[in-house]
Amino acid sequence: MKRRKRLPTRRRDALRHASRALILLLLVQNLLHVGLLLPVQALRETEEREGVCGTKVLRRIWEPDIYKTSLFYLTASENALLLGDVHFTHLGWFPQFGAALDCTGGAPLYAAERTVSRYGQEEMYCFFYGRADAPSIETVELSLRYISGYDEAEGENIYQEHVRLTVPKESWMERDGHRYFLLPYKLEGWPYQTSEHTFVTGRDNAGKVVTEFEITEGSYASYG
């Protein structure tokens, strides 16, 4: 019977010190409520705050132009989507902002928008995300519009299109029988007097409109 080889004393001491340091770090984090050890732990706090649970990570994006230590996560459960971000400091990982999208209404298509900017800069970073439940939807288009006037007879705003985006194939994901998309887009300033309004259109294989509506779900955040 072979005897188990013992680690050299220095290596044992190093492993012992590393284990103690890790345990101490976890205790400090729990007792003082400072940053977390892993980014996904901070993300779970965002999900709890937004009332979303039982999610799986679909995609992670790093956007250093927004904030060098921020990570954006798109997560999904059976009934909801969430786009949340976390950032790293010398104290560990911290949750930032999040925007949940309820997917329980029986609609053919769900969509939301998160807009992020930095103080003093005109550029805006838009994250469009959603879930297509209708099998007939093959293409999703996003139309960024501004209000150019008001129709007195119809009693509604008149919109003009600034840019139209088509969600590319690489922005689609499939998980547990659902189809999701996440499309980041950098908006180089906004030259109009009115705010930006995004309309989403789902089309079938022949180009026929299956559904169309204005996106009203999401959030806006600004970083220093």
Z-matrix of the N, CA and C atoms (Angstrom, degrees):
N
C 1 1.468
C 2 1.529 1 109.37
N 3 1.304 2 113.76 1 127.11
C 4 1.452 3 118.45 2 -177.68
C 5 1.529 4 110.70 3 -79.42
N 6 1.305 5 113.98 4 138.55
C 7 1.467 6 119.05 5 175.93
C 8 1.518 7 109.26 6 -80.91
N 9 1.357 8 115.95 7 141.62
C 10 1.460 9 120.56 8 178.62
C 11 1.530 10 109.78 9 -67.67
N 12 1.308 11 114.52 10 131.15
C 13 1.458 12 119.64 11 -179.11
C 14 1.514 13 110.53 12 -72.88
N 15 1.305 14 116.12 13 126.22
C 16 1.462 15 121.02 14 -179.94
C 17 1.520 16 110.80 15 -83.51
N 18 1.314 17 114.33 16 141.84
C 19 1.455 18 119.29 17 177.26
C 20 1.514 19 109.76 18 -69.73
N 21 1.317 20 117.11 19 148.33
C 22 1.469 21 119.45 20 174.66
C 23 1.529 22 110.85 21 -57.12
N 24 1.305 23 115.82 22 150.81
C 25 1.471 24 120.89 23 -175.67
C 26 1.524 25 112.21 24 -56.30
N 27 1.312 26 118.11 25 -43.92
C 28 1.465 27 121.16 26 -178.81
C 29 1.530 28 110.97 27 -62.53
N 30 1.328 29 116.18 28 -41.74
C 31 1.469 30 118.94 29 -179.52
C 32 1.526 31 110.69 30 -67.28
N 33 1.336 32 116.49 31 -40.16
C 34 1.461 33 119.29 32 176.82
C 35 1.517 34 111.05 33 -61.47
N 36 1.325 35 115.99 34 -43.05
C 37 1.466 36 120.04 35 179.16
C 38 1.526 37 111.15 36 -63.39
N 39 1.334 38 116.72 37 -39.85
C 40 1.466 39 120.50 38 -179.60
C 41 1.527 40 110.79 39 -64.68
N 42 1.344 41 116.61 40 -44.24
C 43 1.460 42 120.13 41 178.36
C 44 1.520 43 111.40 42 -65.02
N 45 1.337 44 116.27 43 -37.88
C 46 1.457 45 120.20 44 179.43
C 47 1.539 46 110.35 45 -64.88
N 48 1.322 47 116.81 46 -43.25
C 49 1.460 48 120.83 47 179.58
C 50 1.534 49 111.24 48 -66.27
N 51 1.341 50 115.77 49 -39.62
C 52 1.469 51 119.33 50 179.31
C 53 1.519 52 110.53 51 -64.88
N 54 1.329 53 117.15 52 -40.35
C 55 1.466 54 120.33 53 178.60
C 56 1.517 55 111.30 54 -64.78
N 57 1.320 56 116.35 55 -42.06
C 58 1.458 57 119.73 56 177.88
C 59 1.522 58 111.91 57 -63.63
N 60 1.332 59 115.51 58 -40.35
C 61 1.461 60 119.46 59 179.55
C 62 1.530 61 111.25 60 -64.16
N 63 1.347 62 116.47 61 -40.44
C 64 1.457 63 120.04 62 178.87
C 65 1.523 64 111.16 63 -65.07
N 66 1.334 65 116.93 64 -43.87
C 67 1.462 66 120.60 65 178.65
C 68 1.522 67 110.58 66 -62.87
N 69 1.341 68 116.91 67 -41.87
C 70 1.462 69 121.02 68 179.15
C 71 1.523 70 110.76 69 -63.24
N 72 1.346 71 116.68 70 -40.73
C 73 1.457 72 120.53 71 179.11
C 74 1.520 73 111.20 72 -62.26
N 75 1.325 74 116.71 73 -44.56
C 76 1.457 75 120.42 74 179.21
C 77 1.521 76 111.56 75 -63.67
N 78 1.332 77 117.11 76 -39.08
C 79 1.463 78 120.69 77 178.13
C 80 1.520 79 111.20 78 -65.17
N 81 1.328 80 117.04 79 -43.90
C 82 1.466 81 120.93 80 179.38
C 83 1.525 82 110.75 81 -62.65
N 84 1.328 83 115.87 82 -42.29
C 85 1.463 84 119.44 83 -179.92
C 86 1.520 85 111.34 84 -62.15
N 87 1.332 86 116.81 85 -41.97
C 88 1.460 87 120.23 86 -178.48
C 89 1.519 88 112.60 87 -73.20
N 90 1.337 89 116.86 88 -37.55
C 91 1.462 90 120.21 89 -176.69
C 92 1.521 91 112.62 90 -79.09
N 93 1.332 92 116.89 91 -38.96
C 94 1.463 93 120.87 92 -175.83
C 95 1.518 94 112.65 93 -98.57
N 96 1.328 95 117.70 94 -5.92
C 97 1.471 96 122.49 95 178.86
C 98 1.530 97 111.52 96 57.44
N 99 1.331 98 115.65 97 41.82
C 100 1.458 99 119.53 98 174.46
C 101 1.521 100 108.21 99 -90.69
N 102 1.343 101 116.09 100 -164.15
C 103 1.448 102 119.72 101 -174.56
C 104 1.513 103 113.46 102 -61.17
N 105 1.327 104 115.18 103 164.12
C 106 1.457 105 122.30 104 -176.66
C 107 1.517 106 111.20 105 -100.16
N 108 1.315 107 115.66 106 162.13
C 109 1.458 108 121.24 107 -174.54
C 110 1.521 109 112.14 108 -74.24
N 111 1.340 110 118.04 109 -37.68
C 112 1.458 111 122.43 110 -176.03
C 113 1.529 112 110.34 111 -120.11
N 114 1.333 113 117.69 112 147.09
C 115 1.473 114 119.54 113 179.15
C 116 1.524 115 113.28 114 -62.57
N 117 1.332 116 116.90 115 -34.48
C 118 1.459 117 119.16 116 -178.55
C 119 1.526 118 111.30 117 -66.66
N 120 1.358 119 118.05 118 -26.67
C 121 1.457 120 120.49 119 175.91
C 122 1.528 121 110.22 120 -65.52
N 123 1.322 122 116.86 121 -42.04
C 124 1.464 123 120.74 122 177.19
C 125 1.518 124 110.98 123 -65.88
N 126 1.326 125 115.87 124 -36.27
C 127 1.462 126 119.85 125 177.96
C 128 1.526 127 110.99 126 -62.78
N 129 1.342 128 117.31 127 -39.82
C 130 1.469 129 120.54 128 179.67
C 131 1.521 130 110.95 129 -62.35
N 132 1.339 131 117.80 130 -33.05
C 133 1.466 132 120.38 131 176.56
C 134 1.525 133 110.24 132 -65.39
N 135 1.330 134 116.90 133 -40.05
C 136 1.469 135 120.52 134 176.92
C 137 1.519 136 110.93 135 -62.59
N 138 1.330 137 116.58 136 -41.57
C 139 1.459 138 120.30 137 179.29
C 140 1.530 139 111.06 138 -63.71
N 141 1.316 140 117.18 139 -41.40
C 142 1.466 141 120.35 140 177.91
C 143 1.523 142 110.55 141 -62.14
N 144 1.313 143 116.01 142 -41.13
C 145 1.462 144 120.43 143 179.28
C 146 1.527 145 111.80 144 -63.76
N 147 1.329 146 116.30 145 -34.75
C 148 1.464 147 121.06 146 -179.12
C 149 1.524 148 112.67 147 -88.73
N 150 1.326 149 117.54 148 -2.65
C 151 1.458 150 120.73 149 178.40
C 152 1.513 151 114.35 150 76.83
N 153 1.330 152 116.86 151 26.88
C 154 1.462 153 121.72 152 179.82
C 155 1.530 154 108.16 153 -113.22
N 156 1.334 155 117.33 154 132.62
C 157 1.457 156 120.11 155 -179.17
C 158 1.530 157 109.91 156 -140.03
N 159 1.323 158 115.54 157 163.99
C 160 1.465 159 120.69 158 178.20
C 161 1.509 160 113.88 159 67.48
N 162 1.342 161 116.99 160 38.65
C 163 1.457 162 120.15 161 -175.92
C 164 1.521 163 112.21 162 -95.68
N 165 1.316 164 114.85 163 163.36
C 166 1.454 165 123.12 164 171.19
C 167 1.531 166 107.74 165 -124.50
N 168 1.321 167 115.82 166 143.83
C 169 1.463 168 120.82 167 179.42
C 170 1.524 169 109.68 168 -74.76
N 171 1.327 170 115.20 169 125.25
C 172 1.469 171 120.74 170 177.27
C 173 1.520 172 111.96 171 -94.68
N 174 1.337 173 116.27 172 -42.49
C 175 1.467 174 119.71 173 -177.67
C 176 1.514 175 109.94 174 -156.61
N 177 1.337 176 115.05 175 147.75
C 178 1.456 177 121.84 176 175.81
C 179 1.514 178 108.76 177 -123.66
N 180 1.331 179 116.91 178 135.63
C 181 1.460 180 122.03 179 -177.49
C 182 1.525 181 109.22 180 -129.59
N 183 1.318 182 115.71 181 134.77
C 184 1.462 183 121.57 182 172.16
C 185 1.519 184 108.26 183 -107.33
N 186 1.337 185 116.45 184 123.67
C 187 1.460 186 122.30 185 179.37
C 188 1.525 187 108.13 186 -120.74
N 189 1.348 188 118.83 187 84.77
C 190 1.467 189 120.88 188 -175.99
C 191 1.520 190 114.13 189 -63.35
N 192 1.343 191 117.72 190 -21.83
C 193 1.464 192 119.79 191 178.34
C 194 1.529 193 111.74 192 -69.30
N 195 1.312 194 117.10 193 -23.21
C 196 1.456 195 120.84 194 178.36
C 197 1.526 196 109.91 195 -84.00
N 198 1.306 197 115.57 196 -56.61
C 199 1.456 198 121.62 197 179.62
C 200 1.521 199 106.11 198 -157.80
N 201 1.331 200 116.84 199 124.23
C 202 1.465 201 120.82 200 -167.21
C 203 1.523 202 114.14 201 -61.03
N 204 1.324 203 118.31 202 -27.46
C 205 1.465 204 119.78 203 -177.35
C 206 1.518 205 112.36 204 -111.45
N 207 1.335 206 117.93 205 22.27
C 208 1.465 207 121.06 206 -179.85
C 209 1.524 208 111.08 207 -96.94
N 210 1.314 209 114.89 208 141.92
C 211 1.455 210 122.36 209 172.62
C 212 1.521 211 108.25 210 -123.34
N 213 1.326 212 116.86 211 134.83
C 214 1.456 213 122.73 212 177.60
C 215 1.528 214 108.50 213 -105.18
N 216 1.319 215 115.53 214 131.55
C 217 1.460 216 121.70 215 -179.00
C 218 1.528 217 110.15 216 -120.15
N 219 1.326 218 116.25 217 133.12
C 220 1.451 219 121.38 218 168.04
C 221 1.521 220 106.82 219 -103.77
N 222 1.335 221 116.50 220 119.07
C 223 1.463 222 121.60 221 -179.96
C 224 1.523 223 109.07 222 -123.01
N 225 1.326 224 116.13 223 156.75
C 226 1.461 225 120.57 224 -176.30
C 227 1.516 226 111.04 225 -142.81
N 228 1.321 227 115.25 226 143.12
C 229 1.456 228 122.73 227 167.58
C 230 1.525 229 106.62 228 -117.35
N 231 1.296 230 117.52 229 -173.43
C 232 1.458 231 120.40 230 179.53
C 233 1.517 232 111.66 231 -65.55
N 234 1.330 233 116.69 232 -28.54
C 235 1.467 234 120.48 233 -172.12
C 236 1.522 235 115.10 234 -115.84
N 237 1.328 236 118.23 235 -3.42
C 238 1.465 237 118.33 236 -174.33
C 239 1.519 238 111.42 237 -154.80
N 240 1.337 239 113.81 238 161.22
C 241 1.457 240 123.50 239 172.04
C 242 1.517 241 107.69 240 -121.76
N 243 1.324 242 116.83 241 150.20
C 244 1.449 243 120.01 242 175.06
C 245 1.514 244 109.92 243 -142.98
N 246 1.335 245 115.43 244 132.41
C 247 1.460 246 121.51 245 172.27
C 248 1.521 247 106.70 246 -111.29
N 249 1.318 248 116.14 247 108.75
C 250 1.455 249 121.28 248 -178.34
C 251 1.516 250 110.38 249 -126.33
N 252 1.333 251 116.15 250 159.24
C 253 1.450 252 119.58 251 177.60
C 254 1.519 253 110.56 252 -132.86
N 255 1.319 254 115.01 253 152.90
C 256 1.458 255 123.31 254 179.61
C 257 1.523 256 107.71 255 -131.34
N 258 1.335 257 117.13 256 156.67
C 259 1.457 258 119.45 257 177.41
C 260 1.516 259 110.47 258 -137.31
N 261 1.333 260 115.42 259 156.44
C 262 1.465 261 121.88 260 -174.19
C 263 1.513 262 110.28 261 -107.45
N 264 1.346 263 116.31 262 136.60
C 265 1.462 264 123.03 263 173.39
C 266 1.526 265 108.01 264 -130.42
N 267 1.323 266 116.76 265 -179.01
C 268 1.463 267 120.26 266 178.75
C 269 1.529 268 112.12 267 -66.90
N 270 1.333 269 117.37 268 -12.43
C 271 1.461 270 121.77 269 177.37
C 272 1.523 271 112.86 270 -94.99
N 273 1.334 272 116.77 271 -6.01
C 274 1.455 273 120.16 272 -179.86
C 275 1.523 274 111.45 273 122.31
N 276 1.332 275 116.11 274 -164.57
C 277 1.464 276 122.17 275 -177.93
C 278 1.531 277 110.63 276 -88.80
N 279 1.351 278 115.11 277 139.00
C 280 1.453 279 121.49 278 179.87
C 281 1.531 280 109.91 279 -127.45
N 282 1.331 281 118.09 280 143.90
C 283 1.468 282 120.21 281 173.73
C 284 1.512 283 110.80 282 -72.53
N 285 1.307 284 116.96 283 146.71
C 286 1.452 285 122.32 284 176.75
C 287 1.532 286 109.76 285 -109.08
N 288 1.315 287 115.95 286 -106.83
C 289 1.453 288 121.03 287 -177.31
C 290 1.527 289 109.84 288 -118.24
N 291 1.309 290 115.75 289 165.17
C 292 1.454 291 120.51 290 177.57
C 293 1.518 292 110.63 291 -156.53
N 294 1.309 293 116.36 292 153.54
C 295 1.465 294 121.77 293 178.13
C 296 1.524 295 108.27 294 -137.14
N 297 1.334 296 116.29 295 115.51
C 298 1.461 297 121.73 296 -178.60
C 299 1.525 298 110.52 297 -91.60
N 300 1.316 299 116.38 298 147.72
C 301 1.456 300 123.33 299 178.40
C 302 1.519 301 109.08 300 -123.61
N 303 1.319 302 116.91 301 116.52
C 304 1.460 303 122.59 302 179.33
C 305 1.529 304 109.39 303 -75.06
N 306 1.328 305 116.81 304 128.90
C 307 1.466 306 121.67 305 -178.17
C 308 1.528 307 111.47 306 -119.68
N 309 1.325 308 116.87 307 37.46
C 310 1.465 309 120.58 308 -175.90
C 311 1.527 310 113.02 309 -110.13
N 312 1.308 311 118.99 310 9.17
C 313 1.466 312 120.23 311 -174.08
C 314 1.511 313 115.76 312 -87.98
N 315 1.331 314 117.76 313 -0.40
C 316 1.460 315 119.29 314 -179.17
C 317 1.513 316 114.31 315 75.15
N 318 1.333 317 118.01 316 17.92
C 319 1.465 318 122.08 317 -178.90
C 320 1.529 319 110.14 318 -79.56
N 321 1.335 320 117.55 319 155.48
C 322 1.468 321 119.68 320 177.12
C 323 1.526 322 112.82 321 -70.90
N 324 1.353 323 115.95 322 -25.33
C 325 1.460 324 120.24 323 -176.44
C 326 1.525 325 109.22 324 -148.24
N 327 1.338 326 115.93 325 136.87
C 328 1.466 327 122.17 326 174.53
C 329 1.526 328 107.71 327 -120.21
N 330 1.339 329 116.83 328 142.06
C 331 1.463 330 119.85 329 -179.29
C 332 1.519 331 109.88 330 -151.89
N 333 1.333 332 114.91 331 148.27
C 334 1.457 333 121.77 332 177.91
C 335 1.523 334 108.41 333 -144.18
N 336 1.342 335 115.32 334 167.87
C 337 1.464 336 121.13 335 -178.66
C 338 1.522 337 110.12 336 -139.78
N 339 1.329 338 115.62 337 132.23
C 340 1.465 339 121.38 338 170.42
C 341 1.510 340 107.93 339 -114.30
N 342 1.329 341 116.26 340 126.85
C 343 1.458 342 121.46 341 179.02
C 344 1.519 343 108.94 342 -113.48
N 345 1.329 344 115.80 343 129.52
C 346 1.461 345 121.95 344 -176.89
C 347 1.519 346 108.87 345 -127.22
N 348 1.331 347 117.02 346 138.19
C 349 1.456 348 121.35 347 177.57
C 350 1.524 349 109.44 348 -140.45
N 351 1.330 350 115.34 349 168.47
C 352 1.455 351 121.37 350 175.34
C 353 1.524 352 108.71 351 -112.45
N 354 1.314 353 116.28 352 144.75
C 355 1.458 354 120.83 353 -179.81
C 356 1.533 355 109.95 354 -57.51
N 357 1.333 356 115.06 355 132.39
C 358 1.454 357 120.64 356 176.02
C 359 1.512 358 115.06 357 82.96
N 360 1.322 359 118.49 358 1.45
C 361 1.459 360 121.13 359 179.08
C 362 1.523 361 110.56 360 -118.12
N 363 1.329 362 115.77 361 145.82
C 364 1.462 363 121.00 362 -177.68
C 365 1.524 364 112.60 363 -83.82
N 366 1.330 365 117.41 364 -24.18
C 367 1.463 366 119.54 365 -177.73
C 368 1.527 367 110.90 366 -66.57
N 369 1.314 368 114.69 367 141.53
C 370 1.451 369 121.67 368 173.86
C 371 1.524 370 108.86 369 -121.98
N 372 1.322 371 115.73 370 140.95
C 373 1.452 372 121.28 371 177.82
C 374 1.529 373 107.96 372 -106.58
N 375 1.309 374 115.50 373 116.73
C 376 1.458 375 121.25 374 -177.18
C 377 1.530 376 109.43 375 -104.46
N 378 1.309 377 115.84 376 134.33
C 379 1.460 378 122.00 377 175.24
C 380 1.527 379 107.56 378 -118.16
N 381 1.313 380 116.75 379 112.25
C 382 1.458 381 122.13 380 178.28
C 383 1.531 382 108.15 381 -101.62
N 384 1.305 383 116.71 382 128.82
C 385 1.459 384 119.98 383 -177.70
C 386 1.520 385 109.97 384 -145.16
N 387 1.331 386 115.86 385 155.58
C 388 1.454 387 118.43 386 -178.40
C 389 1.517 388 112.29 387 179.84
N 390 1.319 389 114.06 388 -173.48
C 391 1.462 390 122.22 389 -178.59
C 392 1.525 391 109.27 390 -137.91
N 393 1.321 392 116.25 391 131.56
C 394 1.465 393 121.72 392 177.84
C 395 1.520 394 108.33 393 -103.32
N 396 1.337 395 117.23 394 114.28
C 397 1.459 396 121.62 395 -178.42
C 398 1.523 397 112.88 396 -98.15
N 399 1.319 398 117.43 397 -21.52
C 400 1.463 399 120.00 398 179.07
C 401 1.532 400 109.34 399 -80.76
N 402 1.334 401 118.88 400 121.84
C 403 1.468 402 120.46 401 179.81
C 404 1.523 403 113.11 402 -60.48
N 405 1.323 404 116.79 403 -23.64
C 406 1.464 405 119.98 404 -177.46
C 407 1.524 406 112.66 405 -73.79
N 408 1.328 407 118.10 406 -17.86
C 409 1.470 408 120.49 407 -178.39
C 410 1.523 409 109.31 408 -75.87
N 411 1.326 410 115.85 409 116.36
C 412 1.455 411 122.41 410 179.58
C 413 1.523 412 112.17 411 -108.12
N 414 1.343 413 116.39 412 -27.18
C 415 1.462 414 121.44 413 -176.35
C 416 1.518 415 109.71 414 -134.18
N 417 1.334 416 116.17 415 139.29
C 418 1.461 417 121.72 416 174.97
C 419 1.522 418 108.77 417 -121.75
N 420 1.334 419 116.18 418 128.08
C 421 1.457 420 122.71 419 179.22
C 422 1.527 421 109.55 420 -115.82
N 423 1.327 422 115.25 421 146.64
C 424 1.459 423 122.26 422 178.47
C 425 1.522 424 108.55 423 -122.63
N 426 1.319 425 116.24 424 123.61
C 427 1.460 426 121.81 425 -178.57
C 428 1.523 427 109.30 426 -113.51
N 429 1.340 428 116.84 427 113.68
C 430 1.461 429 122.08 428 178.34
C 431 1.524 430 107.74 429 -90.29
N 432 1.339 431 116.37 430 118.95
C 433 1.465 432 121.31 431 -172.50
C 434 1.524 433 111.88 432 -127.16
N 435 1.319 434 114.02 433 163.53
C 436 1.463 435 121.58 434 174.46
C 437 1.527 436 108.72 435 -129.29
N 438 1.320 437 116.39 436 157.82
C 439 1.468 438 120.97 437 -179.76
C 440 1.524 439 108.91 438 -84.61
N 441 1.315 440 116.20 439 120.40
C 442 1.468 441 120.96 440 -178.18
C 443 1.528 442 112.80 441 -103.33
N 444 1.319 443 117.92 442 -8.01
C 445 1.461 444 120.00 443 -179.27
C 446 1.517 445 110.82 444 175.73
N 447 1.323 446 114.75 445 -169.07
C 448 1.471 447 120.06 446 -179.50
C 449 1.521 448 109.05 447 -138.08
N 450 1.324 449 115.97 448 130.40
C 451 1.458 450 122.44 449 179.97
C 452 1.526 451 108.49 450 -90.50
N 453 1.326 452 116.27 451 105.11
C 454 1.465 453 121.12 452 -177.78
C 455 1.519 454 111.60 453 -64.31
N 456 1.326 455 116.72 454 -38.89
C 457 1.469 456 120.21 455 -177.46
C 458 1.518 457 111.63 456 -66.45
N 459 1.333 458 116.72 457 -42.18
C 460 1.462 459 121.33 458 -178.34
C 461 1.525 460 112.30 459 -88.15
N 462 1.343 461 116.26 460 -18.25
C 463 1.457 462 120.43 461 -179.03
C 464 1.517 463 113.07 462 68.54
N 465 1.336 464 116.74 463 40.34
C 466 1.458 465 119.91 464 -178.60
C 467 1.520 466 110.30 465 -148.50
N 468 1.323 467 115.90 466 161.99
C 469 1.457 468 121.29 467 179.46
C 470 1.524 469 111.50 468 -72.47
N 471 1.321 470 115.24 469 153.59
C 472 1.462 471 122.28 470 174.26
C 473 1.526 472 107.36 471 -105.18
N 474 1.322 473 116.34 472 124.72
C 475 1.458 474 121.28 473 -177.11
C 476 1.522 475 110.94 474 -107.59
N 477 1.331 476 115.15 475 143.97
C 478 1.456 477 122.18 476 171.86
C 479 1.517 478 108.55 477 -120.57
N 480 1.322 479 116.21 478 143.23
C 481 1.456 480 120.77 479 -176.66
C 482 1.519 481 111.55 480 -84.74
N 483 1.337 482 115.67 481 133.52
C 484 1.464 483 121.83 482 175.13
C 485 1.518 484 110.92 483 -93.48
N 486 1.321 485 117.22 484 -45.81
C 487 1.466 486 121.45 485 178.25
C 488 1.524 487 108.43 486 -156.04
N 489 1.324 488 116.32 487 148.69
C 490 1.466 489 122.28 488 177.19
C 491 1.524 490 108.53 489 -119.78
N 492 1.321 491 115.77 490 130.91
C 493 1.462 492 122.28 491 -179.21
C 494 1.522 493 109.41 492 -117.76
N 495 1.316 494 116.10 493 142.65
C 496 1.463 495 121.94 494 172.34
C 497 1.519 496 107.94 495 -111.76
N 498 1.323 497 116.52 496 128.82
C 499 1.463 498 120.40 497 -179.12
C 500 1.525 499 108.42 498 -67.00
N 501 1.346 500 118.06 499 117.03
C 502 1.466 501 120.25 500 -177.63
C 503 1.523 502 112.10 501 -75.86
N 504 1.313 503 116.39 502 167.50
C 505 1.461 504 121.54 503 -177.05
C 506 1.527 505 112.29 504 -60.64
N 507 1.349 506 116.46 505 -37.17
C 508 1.462 507 119.05 506 -177.24
C 509 1.533 508 112.97 507 -70.41
N 510 1.322 509 117.11 508 -11.07
C 511 1.466 510 120.50 509 178.35
C 512 1.524 511 112.51 510 -91.21
N 513 1.327 512 117.35 511 -2.41
C 514 1.462 513 121.62 512 179.94
C 515 1.527 514 110.69 513 -94.86
N 516 1.333 515 115.90 514 147.99
C 517 1.467 516 122.99 515 176.78
C 518 1.518 517 108.42 516 -138.54
N 519 1.321 518 116.66 517 149.54
C 520 1.465 519 121.94 518 175.03
C 521 1.518 520 109.33 519 -122.82
N 522 1.324 521 116.27 520 133.73
C 523 1.458 522 121.14 521 179.80
C 524 1.525 523 109.10 522 -154.30
N 525 1.321 524 117.12 523 126.52
C 526 1.457 525 123.46 524 175.39
C 527 1.527 526 112.98 525 52.72
N 528 1.332 527 115.85 526 41.23
C 529 1.459 528 120.64 527 175.80
C 530 1.516 529 115.34 528 82.37
N 531 1.325 530 118.27 529 5.44
C 532 1.466 531 121.58 530 178.75
C 533 1.522 532 109.63 531 -116.65
N 534 1.331 533 115.04 532 153.32
C 535 1.463 534 121.62 533 176.92
C 536 1.522 535 109.15 534 -112.79
N 537 1.342 536 115.44 535 128.66
C 538 1.457 537 121.84 536 -176.95
C 539 1.525 538 109.92 537 -123.77
N 540 1.330 539 115.46 538 159.58
C 541 1.461 540 119.40 539 172.83
C 542 1.524 541 109.91 540 -140.55
N 543 1.334 542 114.66 541 152.05
C 544 1.463 543 122.78 542 174.50
C 545 1.516 544 107.56 543 -143.85
N 546 1.324 545 116.33 544 117.48
C 547 1.462 546 121.47 545 -176.69
C 548 1.530 547 109.98 546 -125.92
N 549 1.341 548 118.11 547 107.69
C 550 1.467 549 120.01 548 172.79
C 551 1.538 550 109.90 549 -80.26
N 552 1.321 551 116.19 550 145.09
C 553 1.460 552 120.11 551 179.74
C 554 1.525 553 109.38 552 -149.12
N 555 1.329 554 116.52 553 128.32
C 556 1.463 555 121.53 554 178.80
C 557 1.524 556 108.79 555 -92.15
N 558 1.324 557 115.73 556 117.18
C 559 1.465 558 121.92 557 -179.46
C 560 1.519 559 108.07 558 -96.22
N 561 1.326 560 116.03 559 111.75
C 562 1.470 561 121.57 560 -174.87
C 563 1.525 562 111.10 561 -78.01
N 564 1.327 563 115.77 562 74.83
C 565 1.459 564 119.20 563 -179.96
C 566 1.515 565 111.24 564 77.56
N 567 1.308 566 115.51 565 167.32
C 568 1.470 567 121.75 566 179.96
C 569 1.525 568 107.36 567 -137.37
N 570 1.352 569 118.16 568 103.15
C 571 1.469 570 121.29 569 -170.25
C 572 1.525 571 115.47 570 -81.39
N 573 1.332 572 118.22 571 2.91
C 574 1.459 573 120.40 572 -173.50
C 575 1.526 574 111.31 573 -100.80
N 576 1.323 575 115.72 574 161.64
C 577 1.456 576 121.45 575 -177.53
C 578 1.526 577 111.95 576 -78.21
N 579 1.306 578 117.16 577 -24.33
C 580 1.459 579 120.37 578 -178.85
C 581 1.520 580 110.33 579 -98.24
N 582 1.317 581 116.67 580 163.65
C 583 1.461 582 121.13 581 -179.18
C 584 1.531 583 110.82 582 -73.74
N 585 1.325 584 114.39 583 167.20
C 586 1.464 585 120.97 584 -179.28
C 587 1.525 586 110.36 585 -82.17
N 588 1.335 587 115.95 586 135.66
C 589 1.467 588 122.80 587 176.54
C 590 1.526 589 107.80 588 -123.32
N 591 1.319 590 116.40 589 132.18
C 592 1.459 591 120.88 590 -178.50
C 593 1.522 592 109.99 591 -111.60
N 594 1.323 593 115.58 592 127.74
C 595 1.459 594 122.51 593 175.28
C 596 1.522 595 108.45 594 -111.89
N 597 1.318 596 116.00 595 139.08
C 598 1.459 597 120.93 596 -178.52
C 599 1.523 598 109.11 597 -116.52
N 600 1.343 599 115.27 598 140.15
C 601 1.465 600 121.80 599 -179.83
C 602 1.521 601 109.02 600 -128.77
N 603 1.321 602 115.92 601 128.85
C 604 1.454 603 121.46 602 173.68
C 605 1.515 604 109.83 603 -105.28
N 606 1.333 605 116.85 604 126.76
C 607 1.465 606 121.43 605 -176.81
C 608 1.532 607 110.34 606 -120.30
N 609 1.340 608 114.70 607 153.02
C 610 1.460 609 119.50 608 175.97
C 611 1.521 610 110.20 609 -86.66
N 612 1.322 611 116.93 610 -173.78
C 613 1.456 612 121.88 611 -175.32
C 614 1.522 613 112.98 612 -64.05
N 615 1.333 614 116.91 613 -25.59
C 616 1.464 615 121.20 614 179.38
C 617 1.524 616 112.55 615 -89.88
N 618 1.345 617 117.53 616 -0.63
C 619 1.457 618 120.66 617 -179.62
C 620 1.514 619 114.17 618 90.58
N 621 1.336 620 117.64 619 1.99
C 622 1.455 621 121.15 620 179.58
C 623 1.524 622 110.23 621 -75.95
N 624 1.350 623 115.45 622 141.04
C 625 1.455 624 120.88 623 -178.55
C 626 1.524 625 110.07 624 -71.88
N 627 1.336 626 116.29 625 123.64
C 628 1.460 627 122.48 626 174.91
C 629 1.524 628 109.72 627 -91.02
N 630 1.339 629 116.47 628 -42.27
C 631 1.464 630 121.80 629 178.26
C 632 1.516 631 109.12 630 -155.94
N 633 1.321 632 115.79 631 151.58
C 634 1.465 633 121.57 632 177.63
C 635 1.519 634 108.62 633 -151.80
N 636 1.338 635 116.62 634 133.87
C 637 1.464 636 120.21 635 179.76
C 638 1.524 637 109.58 636 -162.23
N 639 1.336 638 114.92 637 164.74
C 640 1.463 639 120.34 638 175.43
C 641 1.523 640 109.31 639 -85.65
N 642 1.320 641 116.36 640 136.30
C 643 1.462 642 120.67 641 177.35
C 644 1.520 643 109.44 642 -73.81
N 645 1.322 644 115.98 643 123.60
C 646 1.462 645 121.41 644 179.04
C 647 1.519 646 112.24 645 -119.75
N 648 1.334 647 117.17 646 -5.94
C 649 1.453 648 121.12 647 -179.89
C 650 1.523 649 110.30 648 -98.97
N 651 1.338 650 116.10 649 143.68
C 652 1.460 651 119.78 650 177.84
C 653 1.517 652 111.05 651 142.21
N 654 1.332 653 115.34 652 -159.23
C 655 1.455 654 120.01 653 -178.00
C 656 1.508 655 110.21 654 -159.12
N 657 1.353 656 115.01 655 168.83
C 658 1.465 657 122.43 656 176.77
C 659 1.527 658 108.02 657 -128.40
N 660 1.332 659 116.32 658 138.02
C 661 1.460 660 120.79 659 178.91
C 662 1.513 661 109.40 660 -139.25
N 663 1.328 662 115.83 661 151.60
C 664 1.465 663 121.60 662 178.70
C 665 1.515 664 109.35 663 -132.15
N 666 1.339 665 116.02 664 136.14
C 667 1.454 666 122.25 665 -178.37
C 668 1.512 667 110.09 666 -109.64
N 669 1.325 668 115.70 667 147.85
C 670 1.451 669 120.35 668 176.95
C 671 1.513 670 111.91 669 -89.10
